[in-house]
């Protein structure tokens, strides 16, 4: 787990369009922070800068007290869940969950242990042999969360992860996210434009 600190962070694109201007924010270790705002206000750009997917134009970003402005995304020890779930369609749920761990050369026994633990936590054990096309929207969202959880990162970044779900399922997933945070205590930054969700 880790704190995330933005000190006077800005993002200016080459065409002089400013997406984020002078943001300073302290997200404490284990905190669940929601960035709420309308489309185009810079909240997803801020999340992408934390993830390392967007370069920071000025200011400093610290994760766990370490300046990470120039640290590759893979070396920041954070996991991101996107709005579109980003699951591999040709892989089963189990293989989707294992993929990132295999790339990090985690031992097969440890991969299996983590998959089983996360599958039980999210209630997706019966889905492990299915492919994403055989899952509902809510099930796909759980798998996307699971793929982040098996990594056991310092922090989770959620980029409008519930926006593609219907209202009933969105309400259910909000409750699940809160329960998940309460059980793990991991730092979470959640971006949304939905005031109810926030």
C-alpha positions as CSV (number, residue, x, y, z in Angstrom):
1,X,0.0,0.0,0.0
2,X,1.2,3.5,-0.7
3,X,0.3,7.2,-0.5
4,X,0.0,9.1,-3.8
5,X,1.0,12.8,-3.8
6,X,0.6,15.2,-6.7
7,X,2.6,18.5,-6.2
8,X,1.6,21.2,-8.7
9,X,1.1,18.7,-11.5
10,X,0.2,20.0,-14.9
11,X,-0.3,18.4,-18.3
12,X,0.1,20.5,-21.4
13,X,-0.1,18.9,-24.8
14,X,2.2,19.9,-27.7
15,X,-0.5,22.1,-29.3
16,X,-0.6,24.2,-26.0
17,X,-3.9,22.7,-24.8
18,X,-3.8,22.4,-21.0
19,X,-5.6,19.3,-19.8
20,X,-4.6,19.5,-16.2
21,X,-3.4,22.7,-14.5
22,X,-1.5,22.9,-11.2
23,X,-3.1,20.0,-9.3
24,X,-1.9,19.3,-5.8
25,X,-3.5,16.4,-4.0
26,X,-2.5,14.0,-1.2
27,X,-4.1,10.6,-1.2
28,X,-3.2,8.8,2.1
29,X,-2.1,5.2,2.3
30,X,-5.2,3.0,2.2
31,X,-7.5,5.8,1.3
32,X,-10.4,5.5,-1.2
33,X,-10.3,8.7,-3.2
34,X,-12.9,9.6,-5.9
35,X,-12.1,12.2,-8.6
36,X,-15.5,13.5,-9.7
37,X,-16.0,15.8,-12.6
38,X,-17.6,16.3,-16.1
39,X,-16.2,14.9,-19.3
40,X,-13.1,16.8,-20.4
41,X,-12.2,18.3,-17.0
42,X,-8.9,16.3,-16.7
43,X,-9.7,13.6,-14.2
44,X,-8.8,10.7,-16.5
45,X,-5.7,12.5,-17.6
46,X,-4.7,12.9,-14.0
47,X,-5.3,9.2,-13.5
48,X,-3.2,8.4,-16.6
49,X,-0.4,10.5,-15.2
50,X,-0.5,8.6,-12.0
51,X,-0.3,5.4,-13.9
52,X,2.5,6.6,-16.1
53,X,0.5,6.4,-19.3
54,X,0.8,10.2,-19.8
55,X,3.9,12.2,-19.2
56,X,3.8,15.0,-16.6
57,X,4.5,18.4,-18.1
58,X,5.4,20.0,-14.8
59,X,5.2,19.2,-11.1
60,X,6.0,16.1,-9.1
61,X,4.2,12.8,-8.6
62,X,5.2,10.7,-5.6
63,X,4.0,7.1,-4.9
64,X,4.9,5.8,-1.5
65,X,7.1,8.9,-1.0
66,X,9.2,8.2,-4.1
67,X,9.2,10.6,-7.1
68,X,8.0,8.6,-10.1
69,X,7.7,11.2,-12.8
70,X,10.2,9.3,-15.0
71,X,9.5,5.8,-13.8
72,X,8.0,3.4,-16.3
73,X,4.3,2.3,-15.7
74,X,5.4,-1.3,-15.1
75,X,7.7,-0.2,-12.3
76,X,5.2,1.9,-10.4
77,X,3.5,-1.1,-8.7
78,X,0.0,0.0,-9.4
79,X,-2.9,-1.6,-11.3
80,X,-5.4,0.2,-13.4
81,X,-8.9,-0.9,-14.4
82,X,-10.3,0.8,-17.5
83,X,-13.9,1.6,-18.5
84,X,-13.8,-1.0,-21.3
85,X,-12.4,-3.8,-19.1
86,X,-9.5,-4.6,-21.4
87,X,-9.9,-8.4,-21.2
88,X,-8.2,-10.7,-23.7
89,X,-11.1,-12.2,-25.7
90,X,-9.2,-15.4,-26.7
91,X,-8.3,-16.3,-23.2
92,X,-10.3,-17.9,-20.4
93,X,-11.0,-15.9,-17.2
94,X,-8.3,-17.9,-15.5
95,X,-5.8,-17.1,-18.2
96,X,-6.8,-13.5,-18.1
97,X,-6.1,-13.4,-14.4
98,X,-2.8,-15.2,-14.8
99,X,-1.4,-13.2,-17.7
100,X,0.2,-10.3,-15.9
101,X,1.6,-12.6,-13.3
102,X,3.2,-14.9,-15.9
103,X,4.8,-11.8,-17.5
104,X,6.3,-11.0,-14.1
105,X,7.7,-14.6,-13.8
106,X,5.6,-15.4,-10.7
107,X,5.8,-19.1,-9.8
108,X,3.0,-21.2,-11.2
109,X,1.9,-22.4,-7.7
110,X,1.7,-18.8,-6.5
111,X,-0.3,-17.8,-9.6
112,X,-2.8,-20.6,-8.9
113,X,-3.0,-19.5,-5.2
114,X,-3.7,-15.9,-6.1
115,X,-6.2,-16.7,-8.8
116,X,-8.2,-19.0,-6.4
117,X,-8.1,-16.4,-3.6
118,X,-9.2,-13.5,-5.9
119,X,-11.9,-15.7,-7.6
120,X,-13.3,-16.6,-4.2
121,X,-13.2,-12.9,-3.1
122,X,-15.1,-11.7,-6.2
123,X,-17.4,-14.7,-6.5
124,X,-16.1,-15.7,-10.0
125,X,-14.9,-19.3,-9.3
126,X,-17.6,-20.8,-11.7
127,X,-16.4,-18.5,-14.5
128,X,-12.7,-19.4,-14.5
129,X,-13.0,-21.7,-17.6
130,X,-15.2,-19.2,-19.6
131,X,-14.1,-16.7,-22.2
132,X,-15.1,-13.0,-21.9
133,X,-17.7,-13.3,-24.7
134,X,-19.6,-15.8,-22.4
135,X,-19.8,-13.3,-19.5
136,X,-22.3,-10.5,-18.6
137,X,-21.1,-6.9,-18.2
138,X,-20.9,-7.3,-14.4
139,X,-19.0,-10.5,-14.7
140,X,-16.5,-8.9,-17.1
141,X,-16.1,-6.1,-14.6
142,X,-15.3,-8.5,-11.8
143,X,-12.7,-10.3,-14.0
144,X,-11.1,-6.9,-14.8
145,X,-11.0,-6.1,-11.1
146,X,-9.6,-9.6,-10.4
147,X,-6.8,-9.1,-12.9
148,X,-5.8,-6.0,-11.0
149,X,-6.2,-7.7,-7.6
150,X,-4.0,-10.8,-8.4
151,X,-1.1,-8.4,-8.9
152,X,-1.3,-7.3,-5.2
153,X,-0.2,-3.7,-6.2
154,X,0.4,-0.7,-3.8
155,X,-2.6,1.1,-5.3
156,X,-5.5,0.6,-7.7
157,X,-6.6,3.2,-10.3
158,X,-10.2,2.8,-11.6
159,X,-11.1,4.8,-14.7
160,X,-14.9,4.9,-14.8
161,X,-15.1,1.2,-14.3
162,X,-18.9,1.1,-13.8
163,X,-20.0,3.4,-16.6
164,X,-20.9,0.5,-19.0
165,X,-23.1,-1.3,-16.5
166,X,-26.9,-0.8,-16.1
167,X,-28.1,1.1,-13.0
168,X,-28.9,-2.0,-10.9
169,X,-25.6,-3.6,-11.5
170,X,-23.8,-0.3,-11.1
171,X,-25.3,0.0,-7.6
172,X,-24.3,-3.6,-6.7
173,X,-20.7,-3.1,-8.0
174,X,-20.4,0.2,-5.9
175,X,-21.2,-1.8,-2.8
176,X,-18.7,-4.5,-3.9
177,X,-16.0,-1.9,-4.4
178,X,-16.5,-0.5,-0.9
179,X,-16.4,-4.0,0.6
180,X,-13.3,-4.8,-1.3
181,X,-11.6,-1.7,-0.1
182,X,-12.6,-2.4,3.5
183,X,-11.2,-5.9,3.3
184,X,-7.9,-5.0,1.5
185,X,-7.2,-1.5,2.8
186,X,-5.3,-0.7,-0.4
187,X,-5.1,2.8,-1.8
188,X,-7.8,3.3,-4.5
189,X,-8.2,6.3,-6.9
190,X,-11.6,6.1,-8.7
191,X,-12.4,8.5,-11.5
192,X,-16.1,9.1,-12.4
193,X,-18.5,11.7,-13.8
194,X,-21.4,10.2,-11.9
195,X,-22.3,12.0,-8.7
196,X,-24.3,9.0,-7.4
197,X,-21.4,6.7,-8.0
198,X,-19.1,9.2,-6.1
